[in-house]
Structures are given as structure tokens and as C-alpha cells.
């Protein structure tokens, strides 16, 4: 399997999206999918705290089991936030990270993403929260999802000003049917040396 560098992580070019775990497929089927992926050299598994109301992380963690060291786990925080909370705030990020670690049954998240921009929280607060998780060894690399090019540039500037880990990854909707990132996010990723990770690369079969 061909690999790519995402920060300091070695990630397979083909990854497995786990958003259907706990929704469209049950735990047994999820394990079969995870085992099959590992067996063909896929090491990247992408999930989020909200997928399957947390079951995706639980199913993935149990499916990996003793093969955890073979996997690069990406999970995300900050989408579908309860009323009164802010998805990028330090308290929310810190609490949700601990919950994700518990569901995944692991002591660290390889790549932790802010799932969507939080218009109510300064990006510096989110980056500082991520930095504390990295310093504690609970997260290895950080990134973002659904950011515009301008938001990605702002995060880069703020990370440098604060002296905290920068986003090494940007995850956006990108397929033959949706190529909007080519005019906005992709040029910024190239300039900043941020790895673009498409989601819905097959446009969900449309």
C-alpha cells in the first residue's frame, strides 16, 4: 500500500471512513471491514465523536483490539454541539477528547481534527487546547475539517504566534462532482504544506 506523510504520521493513501459503523452496519460487520482493511495494508481509520452517537468509535476500538499499533486513527470534535456549548472551546475539546479515548479504548489519538469551524471561539483557544492534549501525549497530530482557505491561513498564523502545534491536515469534501477546494483550499494547502484529505471522494456513489 502506498503511504503519505501527514505530519509525522505514515498514512495509507486509501483510508477507511467509519461513519457507517453503528448506523448502517453492526459491530460484527464493522470488525469484518476493519480486519479486511488491515489485511490489504490500509492503516488509516477515520471516525468522529458523533458518528453513530459514539458507537463508531466504540466499534472501531474493539475491532482493532490487539492490532491497534497497526492503525492510524483520526477522530474529530466540534460538530453537532449541544446547545450552550462551543465546539472549539478548551473545556469542550478537552472533555470530548477524553470521551473519545475511552470509546476507542486507546491512550492516544493519532490525528485529532476540529470537525467544523466554530464561529464563536477564537481559533487560538482551540489550538491551545489541542496543544495541551499533544503535550500530554493524548494526541499526536492535529488538523481541521470543512475549513476555508482563509480559515486555514488564519490558523497557521495564530499557531506560529502562540508557538503551538499547527494543523498538518485539512479534510474537505472533494470529488469529481465537487471540486470547489481546487480554487480555495488546495492552493493554501500546497503553500502551507498541509495534507489535504478528501472525504466523499466517490461522492457517495452519485
N, C-alpha and C positions, 0 to 999 in steps of 0.2 A: 504494500500500500504506500503510495506517495505521501510524503509528510510536508507540513509547513510549520514555520515558527510563528507562534503567537506570543509575543514577549519572550519569556524563557521556556515556554511550553512547546513540545513537539506534538503537533495535532495532525491527524489524518485528514487528507483532502476531502474525503467523504466522511460525513458525520451522521449521527442518528438523532433525529428530533424525537423527543419523548413526550410530546404534548398529548398523544393519544393514550398514554398509559393511565389507567384509572378512569378513562372516559369511554373510549371505543373498544379497548381491549382490557382483559382482566389480568391478574397478577401472573398466572401461569403463562399466558400468551406473551406478556411483557418479558418474562425471563427467557422464553424461547427466542424472541427477537434480539435481546441483548447478547445471548450466547452466540447466536448466528453472526452478529456483527463482529464480536471479538474474534471469532474463528476465522473471519476473512480479513482481519487486520485493521478493522475500524476501531479506533480508540477514543473517539470523541462522542460524548453523550450530552445532549443539550436539553435542559429541563427548566422549570421555573417554580417558584413557591406556590403559584396559583393553579398550575396545571392539575386537573383532576382534584382540585381542592386539597392539594398536598399529596395525593396518592401517587402521582407521577414520581416525585422524589422518593417516597417510601418504596415503591415497586422497583425503581432503578437501584436504590441502595441495596436492597435484598437480592436483586438479580445479580449484581456484581459480586457480592459476597467476598470470597477469598481471592477474586480476580480484580479487586479494587485497584491494585497497583498498576494494572494494565490500562486503566482508563483515565481520561481527562474529562472531568465533569465541569460543565458550565451550568450554572443556575442563575436565576435572576430575581430581582426585588424591585418593588415600586409600582406595580400595575394593579388595578382593581383594589385600590387602597380604601379601607373603611372610612366612613365619614368622621371628620375630626382629626384624621391622621395626615401626615405628609410623607409621601413615598420616598423622598430623598433625604429626609431629616435623619440626624445621627441616631436618635432613640429608635426610630422605626427600623432603619437599616441594621443596627446592632441587634435588636431583638429578633428580627426576621432571619438574620444570618444564623443565629443560634438555633432557631427552629428548623431551618433548612439542614444544618449539620446533623441535628437529631434525626430528622426524617431520612436523610441519606445514610445514616449510620457510619459517618466518617469524621475524621478530625480536621479535615481541611477541604475547602472548595478550590479547585484549580483555577477557574475563571469565574469571577463574580461580576454580573452586569447590572447596571441600573436599567430596568426594563423599558422605561419611557421617561422623557424629561419631566421634572417636577417644577412647574412654573412658580410654586410658592416657596421653594427652598433654594437658596444660593448654591450654585454648583460647588463652591468651596467647602460648604458644610458636608456635602455628600462625599467629596473627595477626601476630606479629613476623616470622616467615618470609615471609609474604605481603608485609609492609611493605617488606622488603628487595628483593623482586622488583619491587614498584611503583617504589621509589626508583631501581632500576637500569633502569627503562623496559622491563622484560621482561613486565610485567603492567600493564594499565590499571585494572581494577576487580576487586574480589574479592567472593565470596559463598559460600553454603553449599547443601548438598542434604541432604534427609532429616533436618533438624533439627526438634526440637520447639519449641513456642513458648518454653518455659523456656530451652532451649539458645540460642535466638536472642537472647533478652533478656540472657543472661549474656555472649554475645559482644559485644553492644552496650556493655554496662557496661565490660567489660575493654578494648575498643578505645579508649574515652574515657579510661580510666585510663592506658593506655600511650601515648596520643597517636598511634595508628597508624590506617591506613585501616580503615573499618568495612565490614561486609557490606552491600552495596547490593541484593543479590539472594538470594532463597531459592527453591530448586527442590524441589517436593514432588509426590507422586502426588495428582492432583486431577482428578476427572471426575464425571459424573452417578452413577456406580456407587461412587465413593469420595469422599465429601465430608467426611472427618474433619478436614481442615485448617480448615474453616469454624468449628469450635469451639475450635481451639487456635492454629494458626499464623497464619491470616489476620488475626485481631484484632491480633496482635502486629505483623504486617507493616504494617497500617494505622497503628498507633500510632507505630511507629519510622520510617515512610516507607521501607520496604523493598519492592521489587518482587517479588511472588510470581510465579514462572514455573512453571506446571504441567507435569509430564511425564505421559505416558499420558493426555492429555486426552480421547481417544476410547476409553479403556480397552482398547487393543489390539484393538478391533473386537468385544469381547464383547457 
